[in-house]
């Protein structure tokens, strides 16, 4: 009698394992594969070169007019145009 129970339990475990493996495979097939995004980096960009130069000169860049201009342009491009004021309301 004990042998019959052991066989039934083994078959049950095998069936559950097969069902679980099937569900995992179905779920895996629905996943979208996201590959690496190619960098569209323009190495010849003078603005990037100026920002790199400002980074390399350290604190002296805080008093360099070219660096201040490059940072302002970079902020403008990143943040977008400033919102228009509505006349002090």
The first five atom37 places (N, CA, C, CB, O) and aatype in JSON, in Angstrom:
{
  "aatype": [20, 20, 20, 20, 20, 20, 20, 20, 20, 20, 20, 20, 20, 20, 20, 20, 20, 20, 20, 20, 20, 20, 20, 20, 20, 20, 20, 20, 20, 20, 20, 20, 20, 20, 20, 20, 20, 20, 20, 20, 20, 20, 20, 20, 20, 20, 20, 20, 20, 20, 20, 20, 20, 20, 20, 20, 20, 20, 20, 20, 20, 20, 20, 20, 20, 20, 20, 20, 20, 20, 20, 20, 20, 20, 20, 20, 20, 20, 20, 20, 20, 20, 20, 20, 20, 20, 20, 20, 20],
  "atom_mask": [
    [1, 1, 1, 1, 1],
    [1, 1, 1, 1, 1],
    [1, 1, 1, 1, 1],
    [1, 1, 1, 1, 1],
    [1, 1, 1, 1, 1],
    [1, 1, 1, 1, 1],
    [1, 1, 1, 1, 1],
    [1, 1, 1, 1, 1],
    [1, 1, 1, 1, 1],
    [1, 1, 1, 1, 1],
    [1, 1, 1, 1, 1],
    [1, 1, 1, 1, 1],
    [1, 1, 1, 1, 1],
    [1, 1, 1, 1, 1],
    [1, 1, 1, 1, 1],
    [1, 1, 1, 1, 1],
    [1, 1, 1, 1, 1],
    [1, 1, 1, 1, 1],
    [1, 1, 1, 1, 1],
    [1, 1, 1, 1, 1],
    [1, 1, 1, 1, 1],
    [1, 1, 1, 1, 1],
    [1, 1, 1, 1, 1],
    [1, 1, 1, 1, 1],
    [1, 1, 1, 1, 1],
    [1, 1, 1, 1, 1],
    [1, 1, 1, 1, 1],
    [1, 1, 1, 1, 1],
    [1, 1, 1, 1, 1],
    [1, 1, 1, 1, 1],
    [1, 1, 1, 1, 1],
    [1, 1, 1, 1, 1],
    [1, 1, 1, 1, 1],
    [1, 1, 1, 1, 1],
    [1, 1, 1, 1, 1],
    [1, 1, 1, 1, 1],
    [1, 1, 1, 1, 1],
    [1, 1, 1, 1, 1],
    [1, 1, 1, 1, 1],
    [1, 1, 1, 1, 1],
    [1, 1, 1, 1, 1],
    [1, 1, 1, 1, 1],
    [1, 1, 1, 1, 1],
    [1, 1, 1, 1, 1],
    [1, 1, 1, 1, 1],
    [1, 1, 1, 1, 1],
    [1, 1, 1, 1, 1],
    [1, 1, 1, 1, 1],
    [1, 1, 1, 1, 1],
    [1, 1, 1, 1, 1],
    [1, 1, 1, 1, 1],
    [1, 1, 1, 1, 1],
    [1, 1, 1, 1, 1],
    [1, 1, 1, 1, 1],
    [1, 1, 1, 1, 1],
    [1, 1, 1, 1, 1],
    [1, 1, 1, 1, 1],
    [1, 1, 1, 1, 1],
    [1, 1, 1, 1, 1],
    [1, 1, 1, 1, 1],
    [1, 1, 1, 1, 1],
    [1, 1, 1, 1, 1],
    [1, 1, 1, 1, 1],
    [1, 1, 1, 1, 1],
    [1, 1, 1, 1, 1],
    [1, 1, 1, 1, 1],
    [1, 1, 1, 1, 1],
    [1, 1, 1, 1, 1],
    [1, 1, 1, 1, 1],
    [1, 1, 1, 1, 1],
    [1, 1, 1, 1, 1],
    [1, 1, 1, 1, 1],
    [1, 1, 1, 1, 1],
    [1, 1, 1, 1, 1],
    [1, 1, 1, 1, 1],
    [1, 1, 1, 1, 1],
    [1, 1, 1, 1, 1],
    [1, 1, 1, 1, 1],
    [1, 1, 1, 1, 1],
    [1, 1, 1, 1, 1],
    [1, 1, 1, 1, 1],
    [1, 1, 1, 1, 1],
    [1, 1, 1, 1, 1],
    [1, 1, 1, 1, 1],
    [1, 1, 1, 1, 1],
    [1, 1, 1, 1, 1],
    [1, 1, 1, 1, 1],
    [1, 1, 1, 1, 1],
    [1, 1, 1, 1, 1]
  ],
  "atom_positions": [
    [[0.81, -1.19, 0.0], [0.0, 0.0, 0.0], [0.86, 1.27, 0.0], [-0.92, -0.01, 1.19], [0.53, 2.24, -0.68]],
    [[1.93, 1.26, 0.74], [2.8, 2.42, 0.81], [3.47, 2.67, -0.55], [3.86, 2.23, 1.9], [3.72, 3.82, -0.92]],
    [[3.74, 1.61, -1.26], [4.39, 1.76, -2.56], [3.46, 2.46, -3.54], [4.82, 0.38, -3.11], [3.92, 3.27, -4.34]],
    [[2.2, 2.17, -3.51], [1.22, 2.79, -4.4], [1.11, 4.29, -4.1], [-0.17, 2.1, -4.24], [1.0, 5.09, -5.03]],
    [[1.14, 4.66, -2.84], [1.07, 6.08, -2.47], [2.32, 6.8, -2.95], [0.9, 6.24, -0.94], [2.22, 7.92, -3.45]],
    [[3.47, 6.19, -2.8], [4.73, 6.78, -3.25], [4.74, 6.98, -4.76], [5.91, 5.91, -2.82], [5.23, 7.99, -5.26]],
    [[4.22, 6.01, -5.49], [4.15, 6.12, -6.94], [3.2, 7.26, -7.34], [3.69, 4.79, -7.57], [3.51, 8.04, -8.23]],
    [[2.05, 7.34, -6.69], [1.09, 8.4, -7.0], [1.68, 9.79, -6.7], [-0.21, 8.2, -6.2], [1.5, 10.72, -7.49]],
    [[2.37, 9.92, -5.59], [3.01, 11.2, -5.24], [4.09, 11.55, -6.26], [3.62, 11.13, -3.83], [4.21, 12.72, -6.64]],
    [[4.86, 10.59, -6.7], [5.91, 10.84, -7.69], [5.3, 11.3, -9.01], [6.75, 9.57, -7.91], [5.8, 12.24, -9.64]],
    [[4.22, 10.64, -9.42], [3.55, 11.03, -10.66], [2.98, 12.45, -10.52], [2.43, 10.02, -11.01], [3.05, 13.24, -11.46]],
    [[2.42, 12.75, -9.37], [1.88, 14.09, -9.13], [2.95, 15.17, -9.22], [1.21, 14.15, -7.77], [2.73, 16.23, -9.8]],
    [[4.11, 14.89, -8.62], [5.22, 15.84, -8.67], [5.7, 16.02, -10.1], [6.39, 15.36, -7.78], [5.99, 17.14, -10.52]],
    [[5.79, 14.94, -10.87], [6.21, 15.03, -12.26], [5.22, 15.85, -13.1], [6.36, 13.63, -12.86], [5.62, 16.67, -13.93]],
    [[3.92, 15.64, -12.88], [2.9, 16.39, -13.62], [2.97, 17.86, -13.27], [1.49, 15.84, -13.32], [2.93, 18.71, -14.16]],
    [[3.09, 18.19, -11.98], [3.21, 19.58, -11.57], [4.47, 20.24, -12.14], [3.22, 19.68, -10.04], [4.43, 21.4, -12.55]],
    [[5.56, 19.51, -12.17], [6.8, 20.04, -12.74], [6.63, 20.31, -14.24], [7.96, 19.05, -12.51], [7.1, 21.33, -14.73]],
    [[5.97, 19.4, -14.95], [5.73, 19.59, -16.38], [4.85, 20.81, -16.63], [5.09, 18.34, -16.99], [5.11, 21.59, -17.56]],
    [[3.81, 20.99, -15.82], [2.92, 22.14, -15.97], [3.68, 23.44, -15.7], [1.71, 22.02, -15.02], [3.55, 24.4, -16.44]],
    [[4.47, 23.46, -14.64], [5.25, 24.64, -14.3], [6.24, 24.97, -15.4], [5.99, 24.43, -12.97], [6.38, 26.14, -15.77]],
    [[6.94, 23.98, -15.94], [7.89, 24.21, -17.02], [7.19, 24.76, -18.26], [8.64, 22.92, -17.36], [7.73, 25.63, -18.94]],
    [[6.01, 24.25, -18.55], [5.24, 24.74, -19.71], [4.83, 26.19, -19.52], [3.99, 23.87, -19.93], [4.96, 27.0, -20.44]],
    [[4.35, 26.53, -18.34], [3.95, 27.91, -18.07], [5.13, 28.87, -18.14], [3.28, 28.0, -16.7], [5.01, 29.97, -18.67]],
    [[6.25, 28.45, -17.62], [7.45, 29.3, -17.69], [7.9, 29.52, -19.13], [8.58, 28.67, -16.88], [8.31, 30.62, -19.49]],
    [[7.82, 28.49, -19.95], [8.21, 28.61, -21.36], [7.25, 29.52, -22.11], [8.24, 27.22, -22.02], [7.68, 30.33, -22.94]],
    [[5.97, 29.42, -21.84], [4.99, 30.29, -22.49], [5.24, 31.74, -22.09], [3.54, 29.87, -22.12], [5.19, 32.64, -22.93]],
    [[5.51, 31.97, -20.83], [5.78, 33.32, -20.34], [7.06, 33.86, -20.95], [5.87, 33.33, -18.81], [7.12, 35.04, -21.29]],
    [[8.07, 33.05, -21.1], [9.34, 33.48, -21.67], [9.2, 33.87, -23.13], [10.39, 32.38, -21.52], [9.89, 34.78, -23.59]],
    [[8.32, 33.21, -23.86], [8.13, 33.51, -25.28], [7.46, 34.87, -25.46], [7.29, 32.42, -25.94], [7.62, 35.49, -26.52]],
    [[6.72, 35.35, -24.48], [6.04, 36.64, -24.59], [6.93, 37.81, -24.21], [4.82, 36.64, -23.72], [6.53, 38.96, -24.41]],
    [[8.11, 37.57, -23.69], [9.0, 38.65, -23.28], [9.59, 39.34, -24.51], [10.12, 38.11, -22.38], [9.87, 38.7, -25.53]],
    [[9.77, 40.63, -24.4], [10.41, 41.38, -25.47], [11.88, 41.51, -25.13], [9.74, 42.78, -25.67], [12.24, 41.86, -24.01]],
    [[12.7, 41.25, -26.09], [14.14, 41.35, -25.9], [14.55, 42.78, -26.21], [14.91, 40.33, -26.78], [14.33, 43.27, -27.32]],
    [[15.16, 43.42, -25.24], [15.63, 44.79, -25.43], [17.15, 44.74, -25.56], [15.18, 45.72, -24.24], [17.85, 44.37, -24.62]],
    [[17.62, 45.13, -26.71], [19.06, 45.11, -26.97], [19.69, 46.43, -26.59], [19.33, 44.8, -28.44], [19.0, 47.36, -26.17]],
    [[20.98, 46.52, -26.73], [21.67, 47.76, -26.41], [21.27, 48.87, -27.39], [23.19, 47.55, -26.43], [21.09, 48.64, -28.58]],
    [[21.15, 50.06, -26.85], [20.79, 51.21, -27.67], [22.07, 51.79, -28.26], [20.01, 52.28, -26.84], [22.99, 52.14, -27.52]],
    [[22.13, 51.91, -29.58], [23.35, 52.47, -30.17], [23.5, 53.94, -29.82], [23.35, 52.29, -31.7], [22.54, 54.71, -29.88]],
    [[24.68, 54.3, -29.46], [24.95, 55.69, -29.1], [25.1, 56.51, -30.37], [26.21, 55.8, -28.21], [25.9, 56.17, -31.25]],
    [[24.34, 57.57, -30.46], [24.45, 58.47, -31.6], [25.24, 59.68, -31.15], [23.04, 58.87, -32.17], [24.7, 60.78, -31.03]],
    [[26.48, 59.46, -30.9], [27.36, 60.47, -30.34], [28.16, 61.11, -31.46], [28.28, 59.88, -29.28], [28.85, 60.42, -32.21]],
    [[28.06, 62.41, -31.57], [28.83, 63.13, -32.57], [30.13, 63.57, -31.92], [28.03, 64.34, -33.13], [30.14, 64.51, -31.12]],
    [[31.22, 62.92, -32.26], [32.52, 63.21, -31.65], [33.03, 64.57, -32.08], [33.54, 62.12, -32.01], [33.8, 65.19, -31.34]],
    [[32.64, 65.05, -33.23], [33.12, 66.32, -33.75], [32.28, 67.51, -33.28], [33.15, 66.29, -35.26], [32.39, 68.59, -33.84]],
    [[31.44, 67.32, -32.28], [30.58, 68.38, -31.77], [31.43, 69.39, -30.99], [29.46, 67.8, -30.87], [32.0, 69.04, -29.96]],
    [[31.53, 70.63, -31.46], [32.36, 71.62, -30.76], [31.83, 71.96, -29.37], [32.46, 72.9, -31.59], [32.61, 72.28, -28.47]],
    [[30.51, 71.9, -29.18], [29.94, 72.18, -27.86], [30.4, 71.14, -26.85], [28.4, 72.23, -27.93], [30.73, 71.48, -25.71]],
    [[30.41, 69.89, -27.27], [30.86, 68.8, -26.39], [32.35, 68.98, -26.06], [30.62, 67.42, -27.06], [32.77, 68.76, -24.92]],
    [[33.12, 69.37, -27.05], [34.56, 69.58, -26.81], [34.77, 70.72, -25.82], [35.29, 69.89, -28.14], [35.64, 70.64, -24.96]],
    [[33.98, 71.78, -25.95], [34.1, 72.91, -25.03], [33.7, 72.51, -23.61], [33.24, 74.09, -25.5], [34.36, 72.9, -22.65]],
    [[32.64, 71.73, -23.47], [32.24, 71.25, -22.14], [33.31, 70.36, -21.53], [30.91, 70.49, -22.23], [33.57, 70.42, -20.33]],
    [[33.94, 69.54, -22.36], [35.03, 68.67, -21.88], [36.21, 69.53, -21.4], [35.48, 67.69, -23.0], [36.82, 69.24, -20.37]],
    [[36.53, 70.59, -22.17], [37.63, 71.47, -21.78], [37.32, 72.14, -20.45], [37.89, 72.53, -22.87], [38.19, 72.26, -19.58]],
    [[36.08, 72.58, -20.29], [35.69, 73.24, -19.04], [35.78, 72.27, -17.86], [34.26, 73.79, -19.16], [36.16, 72.66, -16.76]],
    [[35.45, 71.02, -18.11], [35.54, 70.02, -17.06], [37.0, 69.8, -16.67], [34.89, 68.7, -17.51], [37.31, 69.6, -15.5]],
    [[37.87, 69.82, -17.64], [39.29, 69.54, -17.37], [39.99, 70.68, -16.63], [40.01, 69.27, -18.66], [40.93, 70.43, -15.89]],
    [[39.54, 71.93, -16.82], [40.25, 73.03, -16.16], [39.77, 73.25, -14.73], [40.09, 74.31, -16.96], [40.33, 74.07, -14.01]],
    [[38.73, 72.54, -14.32], [38.31, 72.56, -12.92], [37.64, 73.86, -12.51], [39.49, 72.33, -12.03], [36.78, 74.37, -13.23]],
    [[38.03, 74.4, -11.33], [37.36, 75.57, -10.78], [37.62, 76.83, -11.59], [37.8, 75.79, -9.36], [36.84, 77.79, -11.51]],
    [[38.67, 76.85, -12.35], [38.95, 78.02, -13.2], [37.84, 78.22, -14.23], [40.32, 77.86, -13.91], [37.67, 79.32, -14.75]],
    [[37.08, 77.18, -14.52], [35.99, 77.28, -15.49], [34.87, 78.18, -14.98], [35.44, 75.9, -15.81], [34.1, 78.71, -15.78]],
    [[34.77, 78.36, -13.66], [33.71, 79.21, -13.12], [33.91, 80.67, -13.49], [33.64, 79.07, -11.6], [32.97, 81.46, -13.42]],
    [[35.13, 81.04, -13.88], [35.44, 82.43, -14.25], [35.74, 82.56, -15.74], [36.63, 82.93, -13.44], [36.11, 83.63, -16.2]],
    [[35.58, 81.5, -16.47], [35.84, 81.49, -17.91], [34.54, 81.78, -18.65], [36.46, 80.12, -18.37], [33.57, 81.04, -18.53]],
    [[34.53, 82.89, -19.43], [33.31, 83.28, -20.15], [32.87, 82.22, -21.16], [33.52, 84.62, -20.87], [31.67, 82.01, -21.33]],
    [[33.8, 81.55, -21.82], [33.45, 80.52, -22.8], [32.76, 79.34, -22.11], [34.71, 80.04, -23.56], [31.82, 78.76, -22.66]],
    [[33.22, 78.99, -20.93], [32.61, 77.89, -20.19], [31.22, 78.27, -19.71], [33.48, 77.49, -19.0], [30.29, 77.47, -19.78]],
    [[31.07, 79.49, -19.22], [29.75, 79.94, -18.77], [28.75, 79.93, -19.93], [29.85, 81.35, -18.16], [27.59, 79.54, -19.76]],
    [[29.2, 80.36, -21.09], [28.33, 80.35, -22.27], [27.99, 78.91, -22.67], [29.01, 81.08, -23.44], [26.84, 78.62, -23.01]],
    [[28.98, 78.02, -22.65], [28.74, 76.62, -23.02], [27.78, 75.96, -22.05], [30.07, 75.84, -23.06], [26.92, 75.18, -22.48]],
    [[27.91, 76.24, -20.76], [27.01, 75.65, -19.78], [25.58, 76.17, -19.96], [27.5, 75.95, -18.35], [24.61, 75.42, -19.86]],
    [[25.45, 77.48, -20.23], [24.13, 78.07, -20.45], [23.46, 77.43, -21.67], [24.23, 79.59, -20.63], [22.27, 77.1, -21.63]],
    [[24.21, 77.27, -22.75], [23.67, 76.64, -23.95], [23.29, 75.18, -23.68], [24.69, 76.72, -25.11], [22.26, 74.71, -24.17]],
    [[24.11, 74.49, -22.92], [23.82, 73.1, -22.59], [22.55, 73.0, -21.74], [25.01, 72.47, -21.83], [21.71, 72.12, -21.98]],
    [[22.39, 73.89, -20.77], [21.17, 73.91, -19.95], [19.95, 74.22, -20.83], [21.28, 74.95, -18.82], [18.9, 73.6, -20.67]],
    [[20.09, 75.18, -21.74], [18.99, 75.55, -22.61], [18.56, 74.38, -23.48], [19.38, 76.73, -23.48], [17.37, 74.13, -23.66]],
    [[19.53, 73.65, -24.02], [19.22, 72.5, -24.87], [18.6, 71.37, -24.06], [20.47, 72.01, -25.58], [17.72, 70.67, -24.55]],
    [[19.07, 71.18, -22.83], [18.58, 70.08, -22.01], [17.19, 70.38, -21.45], [19.56, 69.79, -20.87], [16.3, 69.53, -21.51]],
    [[17.01, 71.56, -20.91], [15.76, 71.92, -20.23], [14.7, 72.43, -21.2], [16.03, 72.97, -19.18], [13.51, 72.4, -20.87]],
    [[15.08, 72.88, -22.36], [14.11, 73.46, -23.29], [14.0, 74.95, -23.07], [12.75, 72.79, -23.14], [14.67, 75.51, -22.2]],
    [[13.16, 75.59, -23.85], [13.01, 77.05, -23.71], [12.35, 77.41, -22.4], [12.2, 77.61, -24.87], [11.56, 76.65, -21.84]],
    [[12.7, 78.6, -21.91], [12.1, 79.07, -20.65], [10.63, 79.39, -20.9], [12.85, 80.32, -20.1], [10.28, 79.9, -21.96]],
    [[9.77, 79.08, -19.92], [8.35, 79.41, -20.13], [8.15, 80.92, -20.15], [7.48, 78.77, -19.02], [8.84, 81.65, -19.44]],
    [[7.21, 81.39, -20.95], [6.92, 82.81, -21.04], [6.25, 83.29, -19.76], [6.02, 83.12, -22.27], [5.4, 82.6, -19.21]],
    [[6.64, 84.46, -19.29], [6.02, 84.99, -18.1], [4.64, 85.55, -18.46], [6.91, 86.08, -17.44], [4.43, 85.99, -19.59]],
    [[3.73, 85.54, -17.52], [2.37, 85.98, -17.81], [2.1, 87.37, -17.24], [1.36, 84.99, -17.25], [1.0, 87.63, -16.76]],
    [[3.08, 88.26, -17.29], [2.88, 89.67, -16.93], [2.77, 89.94, -15.45], [1.67, 90.18, -17.59], [2.16, 90.93, -15.06]],
    [[3.33, 89.11, -14.6], [3.36, 89.36, -13.16], [2.09, 88.95, -12.44], [3.61, 90.79, -12.91], [1.89, 89.36, -11.3]],
    [[1.23, 88.17, -13.03], [0.0, 87.73, -12.36], [0.25, 86.59, -11.46], [-1.05, 87.36, -13.35], [-0.68, 86.1, -10.81]]
  ]
}
